[in-house]
């Protein structure tokens, strides 16, 4: 079957034919003028030959403008290559409108443009939306047509006239590596007081978090990086540790804050009560402060964040299920109050576990932990329980410390992340009091 050509291909062929015909006709007139010794014929031929460049000049200017020549030659060339690949792939995928003029037909592809960020590390592809292709554009993966770039997220513009696809350069290393605590400290102090960095491209505001990953996926190292950052902030962070398995997080808690580190069931319940009581105390203080700024939160008043890191939450949940209904309801009420009221007040719950199924954590609590991270190559069920059914996970082999996350208004769909490599002794840094 004959492959259909695009409107631009047809226009280019017509332009080339016109240029070649002008050149041939001009040379013919010049030759005839020489043979006939006719200056008029010769001059006419020269004029026709001179019109050949004028045919291509406007097209070249239009091409340069379309590829954003005002941003430089390199930008223009990269824009052209990416758009050309995209057009070829959309044509092969049948995403075009067929036009006819008699027996002649051609394909009109959706309008495409690309915006690169400085350094060409990331950018956006914009594709014009239409009724005909709305559903297909919403599901399509443009990554195979972007060369070294990989699409991370896809959205509709506010007016819904275009889809835009956020991409990044897959050849660049996302993960940060710190060979010393001094290097880590220097980098961490560049972030906002209430923000935490994950990798070179991910810095997020503190909130409730769900951290999921099997043994060996890098959960502990992710937590170590988080905790070190919080300890380095000019604003004092108050940390609480609940660890039923008494693992490395409990050891770190004993070093940093032994009075708010617990591992037994009764101690964890008491810690939740203390955390909730301090939150209610903050609520009274905030009520007075909010009279001057009704839509503010704890950050607007320079208040300290309180973070309860609950490691191996599933173990605690299993123990809780063996208790009577009154106690189960009481504990779940405490946790629910924290996740519902804590964000504005600066009290945050971080739940760490291997599986986030409803038998391990109440659905209501899980759904109200807005910052969700799944580390490693997990099973589909793990992704579904963490992010919701039907989510699309990037098909990438995850090393330890690598995974995907969602975060409101930043990553509505799972986005790649890579936690830093800490090539220094964390406990030694803590024990030496370098912080």
N, C-alpha and C positions, 0 to 999 in steps of 0.2 A: 504494500500500500504506500502511495506517495505521501511523504511527510509534508505537512502543511507548514508554510513559512509565516513568520510574524510580520506585523506591519513595518517594523524597523528594518527587517531583512529586505522586504520588498522595496521600501524607500531607498535603501542603500544600493540595491541592484539597479533601480531606475536611475539613480544619481550616477553610478558608474557607467551605465550604458550611455547616458547623456554626455558625460565627459569624454568617453572614448569616441562617440560619434562626432563630437565637436572637434576633437583632435584629428580624426581621420579626414573629416570634411575640410578642415583648415589646411592640412597638408596637401590634400588633393587640389584645392584652389591655388595654393602657392605653386605647386608643380605645374598646373595648367597655365598659370600666369607666366612662368618661366618659359615653357614651351611655346606659348602664343605671343611671348614678348608683350604681355598686357600688364602694365603696372596696376590697373584697377583690380584685375583678378588676383594678382599677387597680394595687394594691400588687403583685399577682402579676406583672403586666406589667413593673413597674419592676424586680422581682427578676430576671425573665428577661433584661431589658435589661442589668442589671449583670453578669450571668454572661458576657456577650459578651467583655469584656476579659479575663476570667479564662481564657477558652479560649486566647487568644493569648499571655498572659504566660508560661506555662511553656515554650511553644514558642520564644519570644524568648530566654528564659534558656538553654535548651538550645542554640540557635543560637550564642549568644555564647560559651558554654563550648566548644562544638565548634570555634569559630574562635579560641580561645585569647585570650579577653578580658583575662586577667590580664597580658598583655604590651602592652596599650594599644590605643586605638581604631584607630590607623593600622595596626598589626600585624594586628588582627582583620579590618579591611576588605580589606587586601591578601591575607590568607590566604583569605578568602571568594572573592575574584575569581579567584585562581589555581585553587583547588579547583573552582569552578564551571566554568571553562574546561576543566579536565582531565576533569571528569565528562561534559561535552558531547562532547568528542572521543572519549573511551572508548566512550560510547554509540554514536556514529556509526561507530566502528571495530568494533562488535560484541563488545566485551570486557565482557560481562555475563552473568549467569545469569537465565534466564527463569523466573518463577514464575506459577502459575495458581491461581485460585479460581473454579471453574465456568467461565463464559465470559470472566471477567475475567482479564487477565494484566498483569504489570508486570516491569520489569528491575531486578535487584539488581547494582549496580556494586561493584567491589572497593573496600575502605576506603582512603581517601586522606587524608594530612595533609601539611603543609608546615612546615619549620623554616627561618626566615630568620636569616642572620647579622646582627649589628648594622650598621645603615646600609642594610640591604636590598640590598647589593651582590651577595650570593650566598646560597646556601642548599641545602636538600635537599628533594626530594619523596619521600615514602614511599608505596608502593602495596602492599597486601597480596597476597602470592603465593598461588597455588593450583595444584593438579595440572592443572586445565583450561587455565589461562592461563600456565603457567610458561614455555613456549617463546616465546610471543608477547610477554610482558612483557620477556623477555631481549633481544629484538630491536627493540622499539618505540623510536621517537624522539619524546619528549614536547615537543621544542622548539616545534613549531607551535602548541601549546596554552598556552604560558607567556607570551605577550605579548612584553615586552621582554627576557625571560630566555631563555638558551640552555643546553641540557643539555651538560655537558662530559664526564661519566663516569657509568657505571651499574654498580651492584654489587648483590650479594645480602647481606643481613645475615648475621651469623654463624649464626643459627638457621635461615636460609633461609625464614623466614616472610614476609619483605618484600623487595621490590626498593627500592633508593633511588637517586635520580638527582641528581647534583651539578650545580647550575646557577649561572650568573653573569649579571650584568646586561650585555647586549651594548652598551648605550649608553655604558658607561664606558670610558675609554681605558686600555688595559693598558700601553701603552708609556710609559716614563719619558723625559723630555726634559731635558737638562742644558745650560744656556746657558754655563756656565763650569766649569772644573776644580774650583773651590772648592765649587760646588754638588754635583758628583759625589762629591768627597771626603767631604763632610758626610753624604751619603746612604749611601755605602759603609761608613762607619765604624759605622753602626748594625747591620750584619749580624755574625753570629758569625764568629770567627776562621777557621773551616774551612768556611764557607758562602759561596756566590756567589749574587747576585741576578740575575734575568733581566728581570723586569718587576715591576709593582706587586703581583702575586699569586704570583710564583714565586721562591722562594729555596730552593736545594738544597745538600746537603752535597757537598763535593768528592769526585769519584771518576773512574774512567776514562770517557772520552767519545768518541763518534763524532759529528762535525759534518759534515753533508752539505748541499750546495747548489750550484746552477749559478752561473756567473759573473754577478755583479750581484744575487745573492740576499741579500747582506749578511753573508757569512761573516767577512770581514776585520774589519768593524765589531764583530761579535759577539766575535771574539777580542780586539780592542782593549779592549772593555769588561771582559772577563774579566781580562786582564793588568793593567789599571789597578787593578782591585779587589785582585788578589793583591799588588801592590806596596804597597798601602795598609794591609795587615794588620799588626797588632802582632807576630804570629808571622811570621818571615822565610820567604818562599817561595823555593825554589831553582828557577829556570826554565831549561829547555833548549829549543833551537829547531833543528828539522831542516826545511829548506825547499829541495827540489831545484830549484825554479824561481827561487830568489833573488828572491822578491816582497817585499811590504811587511812580512811577518812576519820575514823575514831581516833587513831593515833595522832593525826594532824590536829584534830579538835582538842585533844588532851594538851598539846603543846601551846595552842593558840588561846583556847578559852575552856579550861577544864570545868568551870562552873556551869557552862551551857553545853556540855557534851555528855550524852547518855547513850546507853545501849540496851538496857533491860526494858521490858514492856511498861512497867509502872513508871520508870524514869522518863520514858518517851511521852507518856500521857501527861505527866507533870510538866515536862518541857513545853508541850503544846498549850497547856493551861497558862504557863508563864508567858509564852509568846503572845497568846490571845489577850491576856490581861494587859501587857505592855502596849499592844495594839489599841485596846480600848482607851488606855490612858492617852496615847497619842491622838486618838479621835477627839477627845475633849479639848486638847490643846489646838488641834487643827480647826475645830469649830470656831474658836476665837480668832484664829489667824485668817480664816476664809472670809470673815466679815469684811476684810479689806481687799480680797481677791477671790471672788466666789468660785471661779473656775480653776483655781490653782491646785497644786498638789505639793507633796512634801519637798520636792526639789526647789520650788519657788521660795521656800523659807529656809533653805540650807540645812534641812534636818537630816539626820543620819539614817541610812537604810538599815533595816534589820533583815537578815537572810537566814532562813532555816533550811539547811541542807539535809534532806531525809534520804539517806542511802539505803539500798535494799528494802524499799518500801513494801515489796511483795511479802517479805518475811514477816513484817509487822502486820500486814493485812491478814495473813494466815492465822497469826496469833489472835488477832482481833475477832476473827470469825468463831473462835472457840469460846468467846465471852458471851455473857447474857445480852439480850437485845437492848436493855437500857444502857449498858456501857458502850455497845457498838454505836447506838444512835448518838450518844454523848460525844464520842470521839469524832465521828463523822461530822457532827455539828460544829465542833471546834475547827476542823480542817476546812469545812465549807465557809465558815465565817472569815477565815484567813484569806482564802482565795477570792472571796467576793468583795471584801472591804480593804484588803491589804494594798492594792496597787496605788490608790490615791494617798494612803497613809505612809507608804514606804516600808511595808512589811510583806516579805516575799517568801513563798514556799517553793523549794526546788525538790522535785521528786525524782529519784534515781532508781532505775530498775531494769531488769532484763526483758520483761514483757509487760505491755501496758493493757492487757485484756481486762474486761470488766470483772473477772474473778480475782484480779490482783489489785485493782484500783477502781473505786466507784466512777461510773461514767460521767456523772455531774462534775466531779472534781477534776478528772482528766480533761474534760472539754473546756474548763476554765483556767487551764495552764496555757497561756497564749504562745509562749516560746517553746516550741517542741523540736527536739533533736533526736535523730536515730543514727547511731554510729554503726559502721561496718555494713557488710552485705547481709541484711536481715531477710527473713522470710516475708512473703506477701502479707501474711496475717499480722505481722508486727507493724508493717507500714499502715495497713488498714486501720488497726486499732489506734495507732498514734495520730495519723493524719486524716482518717476517714476513708470509706470505701471508694474504690475507683481512682485513687490518686496515681499519677504517672511519676515514677521514680527514674532519674537518669540512669541509663544502662552503663554503669561504670564500676570497675572493680575497686572496691574500697579497701584501702590499707588501714591499719590501726590508727585511730584518731580522725579518720575521714568519714563523712556521712552526709546527711541531708537535714535541713531544718525548715520550719515555717515560722513566720513572725508577722503579726498584723501590719498591714500597710507597707510591708517591705517584701515579704515572700509569701504570697497567698498560696502558692503551690510549692512543693518541696524543692529547695535550692541547695546546691552543693556547698559544703563547708569543710575546712580542714584545720583541726586544732594544732597549736604550735608544738614543736619538738623542744623539750627542755633538757639540754645537754649539760645539766649541772645538778648537784646534789641538793634537792629541795629541803630535806630535813636539816642538812648541814647549814643551809642558809637561814633557816628558822632558828636553829639552836644557837647560831652565832649572833643572833639578834641584829642582823644587818637591816632589818626593816624598821 
